[in-house]
Amino acid sequence: MSRAVKIVYRPLGMATGLAGGLLARAVFNRTWKVLFGEDDAPDAMDEERGWGEVLGAAVVQGAIFAVVKAAVDRGGAVGVRRVTGVWPG
């Protein structure tokens, strides 16, 4: 049974991962706006922004994406175990 659960979990995991990415992007955009009052975070190719701004934005974005990904992955695995009794990992 555990092999079947793992196989079924893959597309579910991919879908929740995509949703998590969208959620992380929204959280990052909101966080950036609250912290810096700007609608757009600096991009690596933004000529008018300095290294500190670009790298700082990357650090904040990376941290938010990592936390959201971990929460989504863990929540999905816990949910599958509750439904099936098998850990999907």
C-alpha positions in Angstrom: 0.0 0.0 0.0 2.8 2.5 0.8 4.1 2.3 -2.8 0.7 3.1 -4.2 0.4 6.1 -1.8 3.7 7.4 -2.9 2.8 7.1 -6.5 -0.6 8.9 -6.0 1.1 11.5 -3.8 3.5 12.7 -6.5 1.0 14.6 -8.6 -0.7 15.9 -5.4 2.7 17.0 -4.1 3.4 18.8 -7.4 0.1 20.6 -7.3 0.5 21.7 -3.7 4.1 22.8 -4.6 2.8 25.0 -7.3 0.1 26.4 -5.0 2.8 26.9 -2.4 5.0 28.8 -4.9 2.1 31.2 -5.7 1.4 31.6 -2.0 5.1 32.4 -1.3 5.1 35.0 -4.1 2.1 36.7 -2.7 3.5 36.6 0.9 6.8 38.0 -0.4 5.2 40.8 -2.4 3.1 41.8 0.7 6.1 41.6 3.0 8.2 43.7 0.7 5.5 46.4 0.4 5.0 46.5 4.2 8.8 46.6 5.0 9.8 49.0 2.3 6.7 50.7 1.0 7.4 49.6 -2.6 5.3 47.6 -4.9 8.2 45.9 -6.7 11.2 44.3 -5.1 14.6 44.9 -6.7 15.5 42.5 -9.5 19.0 41.3 -10.2 18.8 43.0 -13.6 17.5 46.3 -12.2 20.2 48.7 -13.2 19.1 51.5 -10.8 19.3 49.2 -7.7 22.5 48.6 -5.7 24.0 45.2 -4.7 22.7 45.5 -1.2 19.1 46.1 -2.3 19.2 43.2 -4.8 20.9 40.7 -2.5 18.7 41.8 0.5 15.6 41.2 -1.6 16.9 37.8 -2.6 17.5 36.8 1.1 14.0 37.9 2.1 12.5 36.1 -0.9 14.5 32.9 -0.3 13.6 32.7 3.3 9.9 33.2 2.6 9.9 30.6 -0.2 11.8 28.1 2.0 9.4 28.5 4.9 6.3 28.2 2.7 7.7 25.2 0.9 8.5 23.4 4.1 5.0 24.2 5.5 3.2 23.0 2.4 5.3 19.9 2.0 4.9 18.9 5.7 1.2 19.7 5.7 0.6 17.6 2.6 2.5 14.7 4.1 0.7 14.9 7.4 -2.6 15.1 5.5 -1.8 12.0 3.5 -0.8 10.1 6.6 -4.1 11.0 8.3 -6.1 9.8 5.4 -4.2 6.7 4.5 -2.1 5.9 7.6 1.0 5.9 5.4 3.8 8.5 5.3 4.3 9.4 1.6 8.0 10.3 1.9 
